[in-house]
Amino acid sequence: MPTSLGELLPGTMSAAGMHNSEGVNVDLYIPRKCSATNRLIQAKDKASIQLNIGHVNAAGVYTGEFTPLALCGFVRAMGEADGNLDRLWTKCYDESKLAGVEI
């Protein structure tokens, strides 16, 4: 069962990089990608952010799980970060409901 956005969306950071025969990641650096535009977030992009949105149960208590969302400086400079964050979280929530996972 998927428990995070990385497991729900294929091609995200969980599958990125080179792996050896035991399945261990052997890359020293794996760049992040913007969740909204799929652009690579460069090391010099000082305006980029990563939010970890915590999952809560029906009583509103944090369960210890979270969904990471990264936004590049380009999206934030255009003033579209709020709209993209709403769209991404709604998409993640809807996909998790279809998969039968409660967020």
C-alpha positions in Angstrom: 0.0 0.0 0.0 1.4 3.4 -0.9 2.0 5.7 2.1 3.5 8.8 0.5 3.4 10.9 -2.6 6.6 9.3 -3.7 5.0 5.9 -3.8 1.9 7.2 -5.5 3.6 9.1 -8.3 5.9 6.9 -10.5 9.4 8.2 -11.4 10.0 10.1 -8.2 13.0 10.2 -6.0 12.5 6.8 -4.5 13.4 5.2 -7.8 16.0 7.7 -8.8 19.7 7.1 -9.0 21.9 4.1 -9.7 21.5 1.0 -7.6 23.9 -1.9 -7.2 23.0 -5.6 -7.4 21.8 -5.6 -3.8 19.4 -2.7 -4.5 21.4 -0.2 -2.5 21.6 3.4 -3.8 25.2 4.1 -4.8 24.8 7.8 -6.0 26.4 10.5 -3.9 24.0 13.2 -5.0 20.4 12.8 -6.2 18.9 16.1 -7.3 15.4 17.0 -6.2 12.6 17.7 -8.7 9.9 20.3 -8.4 6.6 18.5 -7.6 4.6 21.0 -9.7 6.7 21.4 -12.9 9.0 18.4 -12.8 12.0 20.7 -13.2 15.3 19.8 -11.5 16.0 21.9 -8.5 19.5 23.1 -8.9 21.9 23.5 -5.9 22.0 27.3 -6.5 18.2 27.6 -6.4 18.0 29.4 -3.1 14.2 30.2 -3.4 13.2 26.5 -3.6 11.4 24.9 -0.7 10.5 21.4 0.5 7.4 20.9 2.6 6.7 17.7 4.6 3.0 17.5 5.1 2.1 15.3 8.1 -0.6 12.7 8.0 -3.1 12.7 10.8 -5.7 10.1 11.9 -9.4 10.7 12.3 -8.8 12.2 15.8 -6.4 14.7 14.4 -3.3 13.1 15.9 -0.1 13.0 13.9 0.7 9.4 12.8 4.4 9.8 12.1 4.0 9.6 8.3 4.4 12.6 5.9 4.3 13.5 2.3 7.2 15.6 0.9 6.4 18.2 -1.7 9.2 20.3 -3.3 8.6 23.6 -5.1 11.3 25.3 -7.2 12.1 29.0 -7.1 10.6 29.5 -10.6 7.1 28.5 -9.3 7.5 30.6 -6.2 8.7 33.7 -8.2 5.6 33.5 -10.5 3.4 33.5 -7.4 1.9 30.1 -8.2 3.2 28.2 -5.2 -0.1 28.3 -3.3 -2.2 27.1 -6.2 0.2 24.4 -7.1 0.5 23.2 -3.5 -3.4 23.0 -3.3 -3.5 21.1 -6.6 -0.7 18.6 -5.7 -2.2 17.9 -2.2 -5.7 17.4 -3.6 -4.3 15.0 -6.3 -2.3 13.1 -3.6 -5.4 12.9 -1.4 -7.6 11.7 -4.2 -5.1 9.0 -5.4 -4.6 7.8 -1.8 -8.4 7.4 -1.4 -8.6 5.4 -4.6 -5.8 3.2 -3.3 -7.5 2.7 0.0 -4.9 4.5 2.1 -6.1 7.0 4.7 -4.1 10.2 4.9 
